[in-house]
Amino acid sequence: MLTSLVAVAILCLISPIFSNLKAFRFPQELYNLSSNQIFIVDNLSRPPSTSASPAPLLSPTSSAVSSPRVPALFVIGDSTADCGNNNFLGTFARADRPPYGRDFDTHLPTGRFCNGRIPVDYLAMHLGLPFVPSYFGQSGEVTDMLHGVNYASAAAGIIFSSGSELGQRISLAQQIQQFSDTYQRFVVSLGEDAVIDLISSSVLYISIGIHDYIHYYLRNVSSVQNLYQPWGFNQFLASTMRQEIKKLYNINVRRFVLMGLPPIGCAPYYLWRYKSNNGECIEEINDMIMEFNFVMRYMTESLLRELPDARIVFCDVFQGSMDIIQNHTRYGFIATADACCGLGKYKGWIMCMSPQMACRNASNHIWWDQFHPTDAVNAILADNVWSSRHTEMCYPMNLEKMVAAKPE
């Protein structure tokens, strides 16, 4: 009886969402697409009053924008970096509805999987740049892309099929193709020499890989766990990343920021799924993530030896996030296990789908939803990436030192 009442209550809560939100409406054409096609949903499926990415916003110290530290910031990634690309795709991995974005500068959902800003927003501010527009959300004019483009797509992975059960997403390889297309458009408009200088002086930020665990390895898709032990799977992902980074190097990218993976074994979804008693993190999951970050750091060191004129920074998000979790009182956080938005134990059972599911104050929570941190955590991590303000998590140097270093 109690279970039935809970089910009815949840249905009453979420039924208006599914009936009113266009984010969950799949056009019939989507069902007829092959796996390697990218379909852009028509205007009817876009957010009603906001663009996929807001008009470029300046940092509070907007005077810095007149003299940016680098020409542009380009972003490749997944839901940790998506600022609105998935708003234009037929997918359930969308954050274009309240309460997402409620603490953002516009107080509107933009497609960011957060209550506010994501790390790349803060890094753009540190670099003296406006917020980076999403690839599908910008006008298409070269002048609108000169300060950077964000290609990140929620649910995307290093493996092409990761996240496919949620609908369309732009995989790592596809995002790199989009970047290459942008490069060619720049060449046509600006000339090759100018573009080589622009791209080699800019920063390319990569944050991807977590969905290869959430939506692939941990779900044992295609019996992958029979083929790879965790260590072997980590090496496979890192080897693929290495190949893709070298492709980017071959089109004149020279400054890379590679983000490691966060401790999803502490995420509310896995605390609920693995029945954590008192909010203890799931060690078997976190062990895989730590191993992946170790392999990625070693791969970074290897690439620096192989590509001597490249500058590659690897930032261990697991390390930075665990510092926040273990020292949460010092950072002002109260809730370390419960998400701000969701339903069920740790608010990890049902995804964040309505304002009624959200807490009143996200700033004292580490987790915003089942998998993603709050704006407050993103600000701390971004400060660490930029200047190691709170803890050292980037190797061999932080981003501030990388952009300040003179070309070799």
HELIX and SHEET records of a PDB file:
HELIX    1   1 LEU A    2  ASN A   20  1                                  19    
HELIX    2   2 LYS A   22  PHE A   24  5                                   3    
HELIX    3   3 GLN A   28  ASN A   32  5                                   5    
HELIX    4   4 ASN A   43  SER A   45  5                                   3    
HELIX    5   5 SER A   62  SER A   66  5                                   5    
HELIX    6   6 ASN A   85  PHE A   88  5                                   4    
HELIX    7   7 PRO A  119  HIS A  126  1                                   8    
HELIX    8   8 VAL A  142  ASP A  144  5                                   3    
HELIX    9   9 SER A  164  LEU A  166  5                                   3    
HELIX   10  10 LEU A  172  LEU A  190  1                                  19    
HELIX   11  11 GLU A  192  SER A  201  1                                  10    
HELIX   12  12 HIS A  211  ASP A  212  1                                   2    
HELIX   13  13 TYR A  213  TYR A  217  3                                   5    
HELIX   14  14 VAL A  221  SER A  223  5                                   3    
HELIX   15  15 VAL A  224  LEU A  227  1                                   4    
HELIX   16  16 PRO A  230  ASN A  250  1                                  21    
HELIX   17  17 ILE A  264  CYS A  266  5                                   3    
HELIX   18  18 PRO A  268  ARG A  273  1                                   6    
HELIX   19  19 GLU A  283  GLU A  306  1                                  24    
HELIX   20  20 VAL A  317  GLN A  326  1                                  10    
HELIX   21  21 HIS A  328  TYR A  331  1                                   4    
HELIX   22  22 LYS A  345  LYS A  347  5                                   3    
HELIX   23  23 PRO A  355  MET A  357  5                                   3    
HELIX   24  24 ALA A  362  ASN A  364  5                                   3    
HELIX   25  25 ASP A  375  SER A  387  1                                  13    
HELIX   26  26 LEU A  399  ALA A  404  1                                   6    
SHEET    1   A 5 LEU A  73  GLY A  77  0                                        
SHEET    2   A 5 VAL A 203  SER A 207  1                                        
SHEET    3   A 5 ARG A 255  MET A 259  1                                        
SHEET    4   A 5 ARG A 311  CYS A 315  1                                        
SHEET    5   A 5 CYS A 394  TYR A 395 -1                                        
SHEET    1   B 2 ALA A 335  ALA A 339  0                                        
SHEET    2   B 2 HIS A 365  TRP A 367  1                                        
END                                                                             
